């Protein structure tokens, strides 16, 4: 697929509102400060745990973002190792293709991975290194699939890099292998990255229902599982802004229905299980799913009741993006909190519609995430806690306000029914911590 087509995704609500012939705008200088396309491609593909990931560019590109997300693996750890061709001035003058081929061959001989993903960067793209040809030549020599990922940073935003990585999976991986075993209740999870092990909160539920996760794209992923993804009966798109192109194209090419959903909160978790059962269309599965939901919700309500008493009526400001801009709202409302505003800087039009459904037509949506603005909104609504990413932690703590990390750096799992209990416990710990009462007291010399 030509790179320019990534700006024109038919399933993207933003494009639909602009008209059939219009595309998302090209990036402007400084527009990628929140993460470039190269960074976005790594976010999607590096969690494929058994594969090797080689960055064709200067070592700074590798060091800037490697292993910055908490995607966990239940087995292989090769994805934790960072490989780069370490381009320097000589590579820029004479080209880096020979060094790239040599690096791929060395990597294959040393580690014998099931596949190698090779990422272009701004430098290798600007000097014109032919990534696709070198990867094809290396694959012929090694017998190992070598997948070029054409995602130089100047291509666009992190989101566009997500889509470029998804397109690489569709073009080079999905459909290249056939699965074994029963596929009648098989699904793919698209845009699920197993942050802090969140996928593992859901797998026991799927196992109890007899639902087979054929592949995850890409948290705790395996190359050969993704290669068989075209045989699934249904797809769930967890992060629509990142990988909606995979869901849409797999529906077009393989007739696999898909839906968008969230594992955050009791309501959305139950809705996901129902949607999967209905898409698969097995009456027995639908009946068993309803039975499991009743059992789990009843048990969850009993566990949450003492925590809800401490959380009910507390006001929260959420500043995050994408699927979490609305899915976390649903989880907090399940716990009795009042969400006063949410960030939408990285949200799609569909995300914003879901926010309005949850908070009402006058929902406060924040584009400006500067510390000054966040604190202003906190003060305006007299919010009790800021729920955001790690970069906002010190904004809250220096202002003596409780803070909960909800982004990819976190170490707690908040998905599914079990995750609801952990989320409630963490919120109670934050809101009832005695440190805030102490730091808000006047100093002795002020008294």
C-alpha positions in Angstrom: 0.0 0.0 0.0 1.4 3.5 -0.9 2.2 5.5 2.2 -0.1 8.3 1.2 -3.1 5.9 1.5 -2.5 5.7 5.3 -3.9 9.2 5.5 -7.2 8.0 4.0 -8.6 5.2 6.1 -12.2 4.5 5.2 -13.1 3.2 8.6 -11.8 6.3 10.4 -14.7 8.6 11.5 -12.5 11.7 11.0 -12.1 10.9 7.3 -15.8 10.1 6.9 -16.8 13.5 8.3 -14.5 15.3 5.9 -15.8 13.7 2.8 -14.8 10.8 0.6 -12.1 12.6 -1.4 -10.4 14.3 1.6 -7.6 12.9 3.7 -6.1 13.6 7.0 -3.7 16.6 6.8 0.0 15.9 6.2 2.2 16.6 9.3 3.4 20.1 10.0 6.8 21.0 11.4 6.8 20.3 15.1 3.7 18.2 14.9 5.4 15.0 15.8 6.7 16.3 19.2 4.4 13.8 21.0 5.9 10.9 19.1 6.9 10.3 15.5 5.8 7.6 13.0 8.9 5.5 13.8 8.0 5.5 17.5 4.4 4.5 16.7 5.5 1.6 14.5 7.7 0.3 17.4 4.8 0.6 19.8 2.8 -1.8 17.7 5.4 -4.3 16.6 8.0 -4.6 19.4 5.5 -6.5 21.7 5.8 -9.5 19.3 7.9 -11.2 21.9 9.6 -14.0 19.9 10.8 -11.8 17.0 13.9 -9.7 16.5 13.5 -6.0 15.9 16.3 -4.2 14.0 16.4 -0.4 13.7 18.2 0.8 10.6 19.3 4.2 11.7 21.5 6.1 14.2 21.7 4.6 17.7 19.9 7.7 19.1 16.7 6.6 17.4 16.9 3.3 19.1 17.7 4.7 22.6 15.0 7.3 22.5 12.1 5.0 22.8 13.2 1.4 23.3 11.4 -0.5 26.1 9.5 2.6 27.3 6.2 0.7 27.4 5.3 -2.0 29.9 4.3 -4.7 27.4 4.9 -8.1 29.0 5.5 -11.6 27.6 4.6 -15.0 29.1 7.5 -16.6 27.4 10.1 -15.4 24.9 12.2 -12.3 25.9 14.0 -11.6 22.6 11.8 -8.5 22.0 13.6 -6.9 25.0 16.9 -7.0 23.2 17.6 -3.9 21.1 19.3 -4.2 17.7 20.5 -1.4 15.5 22.7 -0.9 12.5 24.1 2.2 14.2 24.3 4.4 11.1 27.1 7.1 11.2 28.6 9.7 8.9 30.2 7.0 6.7 26.9 5.3 6.2 25.2 8.6 5.2 27.9 9.3 2.6 28.3 5.8 1.1 24.9 4.3 2.0 23.9 1.8 4.6 22.5 -1.1 2.6 25.6 -3.4 2.9 25.7 -2.8 6.7 22.0 -3.5 6.9 22.3 -6.8 5.1 25.3 -7.8 7.1 23.4 -7.0 10.4 20.4 -9.0 9.4 22.5 -12.1 8.5 24.4 -11.8 11.8 21.2 -11.5 13.8 19.7 -14.5 12.1 22.8 -16.6 12.7 23.2 -15.7 16.3 19.5 -15.8 17.5 17.5 -17.9 15.0 14.3 -15.8 15.5 11.1 -16.9 13.7 11.1 -13.5 12.0 13.0 -10.2 11.9 11.3 -6.8 11.7 13.5 -4.0 10.2 12.5 -0.4 10.8 13.5 2.5 8.6 14.3 5.9 10.3 14.5 9.5 9.0 18.2 9.1 8.2 18.0 5.8 6.3 14.9 7.0 4.4 16.5 10.4 3.4 19.6 8.8 1.9 17.4 6.4 -0.1 18.4 3.0 1.3 16.1 0.3 -0.3 14.8 -1.4 2.8 12.4 -3.7 0.9 15.0 -5.1 -1.5 17.5 -5.7 1.3 14.9 -7.5 3.4 13.9 -9.7 0.5 17.5 -10.6 -0.2 18.2 -11.4 3.4 15.1 -13.5 3.6 16.3 -15.6 0.6 19.7 -16.1 2.3 18.4 -17.0 5.7 15.0 -18.6 5.1 13.6 -16.4 7.9 10.8 -13.9 7.2 12.3 -10.4 7.2 9.6 -7.7 7.3 10.4 -4.2 6.2 8.6 -1.5 8.2 8.6 1.7 6.3 8.0 4.3 9.0 10.5 7.1 9.0 9.8 9.7 11.7 9.0 12.4 9.2 6.2 10.4 7.8 3.8 11.8 10.4 2.5 11.3 13.9 2.8 8.3 16.2 -0.7 7.3 15.1 0.3 7.2 11.5 3.3 5.0 12.5 0.8 2.6 14.2 -1.1 2.3 11.0 2.1 1.8 9.0 3.1 -1.1 11.3 -0.4 -2.6 11.0 -0.1 -2.4 7.3 3.2 -4.3 7.4 1.5 -7.1 9.3 -1.3 -7.2 6.8 1.0 -7.2 3.8 3.8 -9.5 5.0 2.5 -11.6 8.0 -1.2 -12.2 8.2 -2.3 -15.1 6.0 1.2 -16.7 5.5 0.5 -19.7 7.8 -2.4 -22.0 8.6 -3.5 -22.7 12.2 -4.3 -26.1 13.7 -7.1 -27.2 16.0 -10.7 -26.0 16.5 -11.3 -22.6 15.1 -15.1 -22.4 15.7 -14.7 -20.0 18.6 -11.5 -18.2 17.7 -10.9 -14.5 17.9 -8.1 -11.9 17.3 -7.4 -9.0 19.7 -6.2 -6.0 17.7 -4.5 -3.1 19.4 -4.1 -4.9 22.7 -0.5 -4.5 24.0 -0.6 -6.4 27.4 0.5 -3.3 29.3 1.5 -4.5 32.8 0.0 -7.9 31.9 -3.6 -6.6 31.4 -4.3 -9.2 28.7 -3.9 -11.9 31.4 -6.8 -10.6 33.3 -9.0 -11.5 30.4 -7.6 -14.8 29.2 -9.1 -16.8 32.1 -12.6 -15.6 31.1 -12.1 -16.5 27.5 -10.8 -20.0 28.6 -13.8 -20.6 30.7 -16.0 -19.8 27.7 -14.0 -22.0 25.4 -13.0 -18.9 23.3 -9.6 -19.3 21.6 -7.5 -16.2 21.2 -5.9 -17.1 17.9 -3.6 -14.1 18.0 -3.0 -10.8 19.8 -1.8 -7.8 17.8 0.5 -7.5 19.5 0.8 -7.8 23.3 2.4 -11.1 24.3 2.3 -11.9 20.6 4.0 -14.6 18.6 4.9 -14.3 14.9 3.3 -17.6 13.8 0.1 -16.9 15.7 -0.3 -13.6 13.9 0.4 -15.3 10.6 -2.7 -17.5 11.2 -5.0 -14.6 12.2 -6.9 -14.7 8.9 -8.8 -17.8 10.1 -10.4 -16.2 13.2 -14.2 -16.0 13.4 -14.2 -12.5 14.9 -11.9 -9.5 15.6 -12.0 -7.1 18.5 -10.3 -3.8 17.9 -9.2 -2.5 21.3 -7.4 0.7 20.2 -9.3 2.0 17.2 -7.2 5.0 16.4 -4.1 2.9 16.1 -5.1 -0.2 14.2 -8.6 0.3 12.8 -7.1 -0.4 9.4 -6.4 -4.0 10.4 -10.0 -4.6 11.4 -11.4 -3.0 8.3 -9.1 -4.7 5.8 -9.5 -8.1 7.4 -13.2 -7.7 7.1 -12.8 -6.8 3.4 -10.2 -9.5 2.6 -11.3 -12.4 4.9 -14.9 -11.6 5.8 -14.1 -11.5 9.5 -16.5 -9.2 11.4 -15.0 -6.8 13.9 -16.2 -4.5 16.7 -14.5 -1.9 18.9 -14.5 -2.4 22.6 -12.8 -1.9 25.9 -11.7 -4.2 28.8 -11.9 -1.3 31.3 -14.8 -1.4 33.8 -17.5 -3.9 34.7 -20.0 -2.6 32.1 -17.6 -2.6 29.1 -16.0 -6.0 30.0 -19.5 -7.6 30.1 -20.4 -5.8 26.8 -17.2 -7.2 25.1 -18.0 -10.8 26.2 -21.5 -10.4 24.8 -20.3 -8.9 21.5 -17.8 -11.7 20.9 -20.4 -14.4 21.7 -22.9 -12.7 19.3 -20.4 -12.3 16.5 -19.4 -16.0 16.7 -23.1 -16.8 16.7 -23.1 -20.0 18.8 -26.3 -20.2 20.9 -24.7 -22.3 23.6 -21.8 -19.8 23.8 -24.2 -16.9 24.2 -26.1 -18.7 27.0 -22.8 -19.6 28.8 -21.6 -16.1 28.4 -24.6 -14.6 30.1 -24.2 -17.1 33.0 -20.5 -16.2 33.4 -21.4 -12.4 33.4 -24.0 -12.8 36.1 -21.6 -14.8 38.2 -18.7 -12.5 37.8 -20.7 -9.3 38.2 -22.3 -10.6 41.4 -18.9 -11.5 42.9 -17.4 -8.2 41.8 -20.1 -6.1 43.4 -19.6 -7.8 46.7 -15.8 -7.2 46.5 -16.3 -3.5 45.4 -18.9 -2.5 47.9 -16.5 -1.4 50.8 -14.3 0.4 48.2 -17.3 2.1 46.6 -18.3 3.6 49.9 -15.0 5.4 50.0 -15.0 6.5 46.4 -18.7 7.5 45.8 -19.0 11.1 44.8 -15.3 11.8 44.4 -14.4 14.0 41.4 -11.8 12.9 38.9 -10.1 14.6 36.0 -8.8 12.3 33.3 -6.1 13.4 30.9 -5.1 10.6 28.5 -5.9 9.8 24.9 -7.3 7.2 22.5 -9.5 4.4 23.8 -8.7 5.3 27.5 -10.3 8.8 27.0 -13.7 7.1 27.2 -13.1 3.6 28.5 -11.6 4.8 31.8 -14.7 7.1 32.3 -16.9 4.0 32.2 -14.8 2.2 34.8 -14.8 5.2 37.1 -18.5 5.6 36.8 -18.9 1.9 37.7 -17.0 2.8 40.9 -19.2 5.8 41.8 -16.8 8.5 40.9 -17.8 11.7 39.0 -15.7 12.4 36.0 -15.5 16.2 35.5 -13.5 16.3 32.3 -11.3 14.2 30.1 -8.5 14.8 27.6 -9.1 14.2 23.9 -5.8 15.2 22.4 -5.3 11.8 20.8 -8.9 10.7 20.4 -10.9 10.0 17.3 -14.4 11.4 16.5 -15.9 8.1 17.6 -14.0 8.4 20.9 -15.5 11.8 21.5 -19.0 10.6 20.7 -18.6 7.9 23.3 -17.5 10.5 25.8 -20.6 12.5 25.1 -22.7 9.4 25.6 -21.1 8.9 29.0 -20.8 12.4 30.3 -23.7 14.2 28.4 -23.7 16.6 25.5 -21.9 19.3 27.5 -19.0 17.0 28.4 -15.8 19.0 29.1 -13.1 17.8 26.7 -9.5 19.0 27.1 -7.2 19.6 24.2 -4.6 21.6 26.1 -2.7 19.4 28.4 -0.3 22.0 29.8 0.2 22.0 33.6 -1.4 25.4 33.9 -4.5 24.3 32.1 -4.9 21.0 33.9 -4.5 22.7 37.3 -7.0 25.3 36.2 -9.6 22.7 35.3 -8.9 20.8 38.6 -9.6 24.0 40.5 -12.6 24.9 38.5 -14.4 21.7 39.3 -12.8 21.2 42.7 -11.5 17.8 41.5 -10.2 15.3 44.0 -7.7 13.4 41.8 -5.9 13.7 38.5 -5.7 10.4 36.5 -3.2 10.8 33.7 0.2 9.7 32.3 3.5 9.7 34.1 4.6 13.0 32.6 1.7 14.7 34.5 2.6 13.1 37.9 4.7 15.9 39.2 2.2 18.5 38.0 -0.3 17.0 40.5 2.1 16.2 43.3 3.8 19.6 43.3 0.3 21.0 43.7 -0.4 18.6 46.5 -3.1 16.7 44.6 -3.6 12.9 44.5 -2.5 11.3 41.2 -3.0 7.9 39.5 -0.9 6.8 36.5 -3.2 5.3 33.8 -0.8 5.2 30.8 1.7 2.7 29.5 4.3 3.2 32.2 2.1 1.8 34.9 2.7 -1.4 36.9 -0.9 -2.2 37.8 -3.5 -4.0 35.7 -7.0 -2.4 35.4 -8.7 -4.6 32.9 -11.6 -7.0 33.3 -13.4 -7.8 36.6 -10.2 -8.5 38.5 -8.7 -5.2 37.2 -11.7 -3.3 38.5 -10.8 -4.3 42.1 -7.2 -3.3 41.6 -8.3 0.1 40.1 -10.6 0.7 43.1 -7.9 -0.2 45.6 -5.4 2.1 43.9 -7.9 5.0 43.9 -8.6 4.5 47.6 -4.9 4.4 48.4 -4.4 7.7 46.5 -7.4 9.5 47.8 -7.0 8.4 51.5 -3.2 8.7 51.8 -2.4 10.8 54.9 0.4 12.5 53.2 -1.9 15.0 51.4 -3.4 16.2 54.7 0.1 16.7 56.0 1.5 18.6 53.1 -1.5 20.9 52.9 -1.1 22.0 56.5 0.6 25.4 57.0 4.3 25.2 57.9 5.1 25.9 61.5 6.6 29.3 60.6 3.5 30.2 58.6 1.3 29.5 61.7 
